Amino acid sequence: MTRISPIVDDQLSCDQAGFRPGRSCCGQVLNLTQFIEDGYENQLKTGAVFVDLTAAYDTVNHKALLFKVAEMIKNTTIIKVLESLLNNRQYFVEMNSKKSRWRLQKNGLPQGSVLAPMLFNIYTNDQPQFRNIRRFIYADDLCIATQSKTFEIIENRLTEALSILSGYYKQWFLNANPGKTQVCTFHLNNHQANRILRVKWENEELENTKFPVYLGVTLDRTLSFKEHMRKLKEKVASRNNLLRKLANSKWGTDPNTLKTTAVALCFSTAEYCAPVWARSCHASAVDAELNQACRTITGNLKPTPLPAVYRMASIAPPAIRRDTLTRQERDKQLSGSRHPLYGHQQPPQRLKSRKSFATTNGLDGSNPAQHRLEQWEIWDRSTFHPTVPPPSESLPNGTSFKRNEWVALNRARAKVGRTQDNLHKWGLVPQPTCPCGEPIQTMDHILRECTLGVNTKDVFIKPQHTSYQGVSQWNVGDNM
């Protein structure tokens, strides 16, 4: 693969972004959404067809593939190696302890092979190109889109293009699936919001959808991403459920493991293709679940101010993380010649309310971690008690404590715990009285004065102190 990859990549269509260096799902989705945004600015409607192929990788014809590889690479030794890889592959099916006979695999690419994506790119590299129609290709995911002032012109163009595609797919043994292929229109005319595109493919009218999905991102007519954020919130919530299996207020794994798991499970999911949708007014919908992930790391209660939770979880606020990712992608787009949007010319801005990716700024030479921290410090001007650690992406001291001590320590740092005073405010107990006789049981009273609890000074719960013990005595319950 290392030998043939540079040769192949130079000859692949610039529309193909799948499994190529310098290209990504995020860049390709941005390519499509920026095309739609440019249509808004130019008062054009955008019609798009999201083409579905049935078992695309499994229907690749071996002889046809070797023919196309030979045309592109022109190396008989490599052709023979690929031929030996594809030929004489056998399989059987086992069900209920019964096995079928061995069968010969006559078509298809070896699933899981590092060569399979490249070979598929070669196989479909000669897909038809169309006048006045853009192609957005990522491996076997194809979207064709066109723009016009009228729906009728869009319908005619797309129908004609699909007719040409049908001939191509039949010629190369690929199975088009009109039943799962979807069409959608993007425009800002609310009076025509229910207007559907009548596009036919193989004598079958394609299904119109309000929420097409391209490379995992749910789009909509006005690119508000409201539906995408709803789905994303549900997805992160399910991952939060997994995270909560690792820790409670009294038991659990260490904070470093929790943070690593939260970033890998929850934040990575919530930030997939963030540069595409980060400027949406609905982007903050997922923040509630990310806040919950941070509280799982620290053990803080819901009434704890969010700036304090972010500090103790050592994770920058979600909006700042999304902004940094967007700026990173903008730098790639401006300087990387392989980015799908490289050299994009932004049309004159007509709609002041639209904030497309092309209107964003880069990192201005700073690295992402530095930018996150700087923006975090600007955003968080809160004057917390000095026991709350400053903004940092390294967990504060105390990570070696047992889970119940770590939770109690963070609740003490934030001055928000299950004290009688707080429980009374939350309507969970009738009186705020401390069992020692103090009229109001506050956090300071427990830490400094209470004869029944820990008698300490704030210095013992400062982040710099590593030997703090005993605060867990009042850490009971986990109902908030």
N, C-alpha and C positions, 0 to 999 in steps of 0.2 A: 504493500500500500504506500509506503514511504517513497518508493521509486516512481510510481505512476501518478501519485496525487498531484504534483505540480503540473505534469503534462495535461492531465484531465481538467484540472481547475481552470487553466488558461483558456480552454475551449468550451467551457460550459456557458450557457446563456446567463446574461447578467440578471435576468428575472428570477433565476433559481437561487434561493438562499439557503436551502437545506443542507446541513452537514458540510459546510464550507468554512475555511478559516476567515475570521474577520466578519462573519455574519451570524445572526442569531434570530430566534423567534421574535424577540422584542423589536429588533430592527425592522423585520419584515412586517409586523403588525403596524409599526409606526409608518412604514412606507404606504400601507393601505389607508390608514386613518388620515395621514397628511394629504393624500390625494383627495379624500372626501372633504377635508377642511378647505383645501384650495377650491373645490367646487362650490362650497358655501360662499366663499369670498367672491367668486366670479358669477354668482347667481345661477349656478348650474345644478341640475339634479344628477345624482350618481346612482346608476343601476349596477348591481353586482350579482354574479352567480357563483355560488360556492359548490364546486363540482365534487361529486363523490364517485370514487372508483371502488368496485367490489374486489376485496382481497388483492390490492394492487401488486404487492410484492410477490404474491403466490401465483400470479398469472403471467409472469415474465417468461417469454419464450426463449429457451436457451440458444437456439440457432440464431434467432434474430439478435439476441444480446451480443453474442460473439461476433456477429457481423458488424454491429455498431462499434464494439470495442476495437475491432481490427481497423476500422476506418479512422478512429480517433488516436489510437496508440501506435499502430504500425510496428509492432514488435511480436514476432512469431513465438518467441519463448514465453512471453507473458500470456499470450493467447492460449498456448498449450497448458500452462499452469491453471488458468481460469477454467479451461475446458475440463481438466481433471477434477477441479473443485466442484463443478456443477454436475458432471455425469456420474452415473452409478450410485446415486443417493437413494437409499431405500428406507421404508418406514412401515410400521404396523400400528394397529390401534388395539388397546386393551380396555375392556369394559366388563365389570363384574367378574373379574378373574378369567375372562375369556379373551383370547388373542386372535386377531385376524391374521391372514397370511401376509407375508412380506410383499410390498408393492413398490414399483419403481417410480421415483419422483421425476416426472418428465418436464415439469415446468416449475418456476418459482426460484426465489433466491434463498440461500441458507439463512434462516432467522437467527439473529444474534451475532452474525458474522460482521466484523468491522468493515468488510468490503461491500456488504449488501447495500448500504445507502449510496455509496459512490457508483456502484453498478446500476442502481436504479436511476440515478441522475444521468448517467450516460444513455440509458435505454430511452428516457423520455426527453432528452435534450433537444430533439428535433420537433417538439410540439409546435403546431402552427402558430404563427404570429398574425395579428389582425390590425387593420388600419382603424384608428380611432378607438382602440380597445387596449387597456393595460392588463398585463398578466402579473399576478402575484403568486409565485410558486415557492412552496417549501416542501421538498421531497414529493410525496404523493398528494399534498394538499394544494389545490389549485383554486384561485379566485380570479375571475375575469371581470373587469369593470369598465364602464364607459360613462361619459358625461354628455349631457345635452340639456337644452331648455325645455324639451318636451318628452313626455313619457313614451310617445309613439316611436320616436327615433331610437330611444334606448331599447325598446322591445325588439325592433327590427334588427338592430345591430347584434344584440345578444342571441337572438334566435338563429341568425345567419352564422354567427361564430360557433354556436353549439353544433350546428349541422356539419360544419367543417371538422370539428373535433370528433364527431361520431365516426366519420370516415377514417380519421387517423387512428382512433382506438381499435376499430375493427381490423385495420391493416396490420397492427402490431399486437393483436391478441389481448388487448386490455378490455375489461368489462365495465362499461359505463353504467351508472345506477341512477337513472332519472328520478326514481322513487324517493331517493334520499338527497338528491341535489336540491338546493334551496336558492331562492332568489330574494333579494331585498333592495329597497330603494332608500337613498339617504338624501334628505332635503329638509328645509326649515319652513316650508309652507304648511301651516297647521290646518288650513282649509282642505288640503289634499292628503291629510295624514292617513286616510284609509284607502287611498288609491293603490291598487295592486298592479304589478307588472304581469302582463300576459305573455309569458315566454314559453315556447314549446321546444321540447327536445325528444326526438324520435316519436313524434306524434303524441306526446304526453305533456300536458301543461304542468309546469313546475310549481311546486308549493312555494307560496310567499310566506315569509316568516318575519315577525317583528324583531326577533332577537337572534340573528345569525351568530354562530360561534366560529371564529377564525383563530387557529392556533391557541385555543384555550381562553380567548378573550371574547366575552359576549358584547356584541355591538348593538346599536339601536339607531333609529332613524336620525336623531339629532346628535348622536355621539355624547349623550349625557352619562352613559355608563351606570345608570341607576340599577338596572337589572344585573349587571356584572357585579356590582358591589353587594347586592343582596345575596347572590350565589357565593361570593367570596366570603362574606360574613358567616354563612352557614358552614362553609368548608373549614374556616379557621376555628369555628366553635367545636367542630368534631375533633380537631387536633388538640384543642384545649382540654377536651375530655380525656384524651390520652395522657396529656401532661399532668393532669391532676391525679392520675393513677400512680405517679411517682412520688407524691408528697402530700401531706396534710399539715395541720398546724402542730401536730405532736410527733409525727414520724415522717421520714422521707429521705431521699438521696441528698447529696451535698449540693450547695448552691451553684457551683461551677457546672456540674452535670445538668442541673435544671436549666441554667441559662443557655448552655450549648444546645440542649434539646429544644428549648423554646425558640431559639433563633433558627434552628434547622427545620423544625416542624411548622411553627406558627408564622414567624416573620418571613421566612422564605416563600411560603405560600401566599401570604398577604402582599408581598412585594413583587410577585411575578408580573412582568411587563408593566411595572409601575410608571415608567415614563409615558406610557400610552394614556393612562387614565388619571394620573396624579393631580391634574388641574381641574378635574370634575368637582362640582360642589357636593357630590355624593361620596367623595373619596374617604371622608372621615367616618363613614358608616362602619367600616371594619375596625376602627380604633378601639371600640368598646371591648372587642375580643382580644386585641393585643394588650390592652390595659389589664385584662384578666390574666393573661399569660405573665405579665410583669408581677402582678400580685401573687401569683403562684410561686414565683421565684423567691420573693421577699417574705411572703406570709402576712403582708399588711392587710388591714381591713378595708372594705369599700369606702368608708368615709375619709380615708387618708388622702390628702391632696395629691393629685396625679404628679405634679413636679417632684414631690418627695419620693413617690414610688419609682419614677424613672431613675432618679439618682441612686436609690438603693439597689435597683435591679441592674444598674450600670448599662442601660440601654437608652439611646437617644429617643426622643418622642417620635412617633410614627411619621408625622408630617415632615419632620426634618430629614428622616431617613429617605422618604420618598423624593424629597427635593434634591437630596444629594445624588440619588440614583438617576434622576432626570438630568441633572447637570453633567454627570459622568457620560450618559448616553449622548448628550448634546456635544460634548467634546469629541466623542468618537465619530459622530456624524460630520462635524466640521473638519476634522483632521484625517480621518481614516478613509482612504480612497475605496475601500472594499465595503463600506457601509452602504446599504440600499438607498439611503437618502443623501449620499455624498454629492455635493454640487447642486442641491435643490435650490431653486429660485423661488423665494416667497412672493406671492402676488401682493399688490398693494392692499393694506388692511382696510376693509370696508366695514366689518362688523367689530365694533369695539368690545363687545361682550365675549367674543370668541378668543380663547387663549390656547392656540395650537402649540404643538411641540416646537415648531419653527420660531416661535416668539420667545422661547426661553433662553437663558444664559448658561454658560459653562461654569467651570470651577475657578476660572481665572488663575490657573497655575497652582492652586493649593491641592493637596491630596485629599481624598474623600474623608479619611478619619479626622484630619485637621478641620475640614469644613464643617463636619457634623458637630464637632466640639465647639467651634466658634459660634455656630448658629444656635446651638443648645444654650450656651451662656448668654447670648442675646435674648433668647426666648424666655429663659428662666431667670427672672429678676426677683423671684420670691425671697423674702427674708425669713428663712426658717430658723429654728433653734440651731445653734452651732453643732449639735450632735448629728444633724443630717449631713451626709458627705456631699462635697461639691460635685458638679457634673463630671463624670469620668466614665470611660468604657471598661474600667477594671473594677471588679467587685470590691466593696469596702471590707475592712477587717472583720473577722468573725466567721469566715467561711469554714473554719475547721470545727466550729461548734456543732453540737447535736442539733437536729432539726428544731426541736421545741425551744432551745436556747437561741438559735438564729432568728426564729420568728419573734420571740419575745424581745430580742435586742432591737430588731427593726421597728417593732411597734413602739418601743421605748424611744428610739431615735426620732420617730415621727410624732411622738406625743399623742398617738391615737391608738388606744388599746381598749380592752373590755373593762374599763374602770367603771365604778358605780355611777360616776358623773356622766360618762358617755352613754352607759346603758339607760340611765334615766332620760337623757335627751332623746334617745332612740325609742323610748316608750317600752322598754323591755323590763324595767324594774320600777316599783312605785316611788322609791326614795334614793337619793344619791349618797346616802350615808355610808361611811366606811365602817366595817366591823369593829375597828379600834375605838370608835366613838367620834371621829372627826365628821363634822356635818356634810362635807363634800369630799368624796374620794377622787382626787385628780391624779394624773400621772406623776406630777411632782411630789404629791403627798406620799405615794407609794414608794418612790425612789429615795426620798430624803427624810421623811418624818415618821411614816407608819411603824408602829411598834410591832405589828403582826407580819410585816413584809420586810423587804430589803431596805436597809438604811444606807444610802450611798450618795455620792455627788455626781454631777453630770459628767465629770471627767472620766468616769468609769464606763460610760456608754459612748464616748467619742470614738470616731472611726480609728483613731491611732492606737487605742487601747486594745490589746489582744488577749487579756486575761479576765475579761468581764465574765462573771458567773452570777447566777441566782435570779435574774429577772424573770426566768421562766416560771417562778412560783405563782405569779399572778396571771400567767398565760393560759386561761382555761376557756374552752368553748371555741367554736368556729362558725358562728351563725351569721356573721356579717360579711 
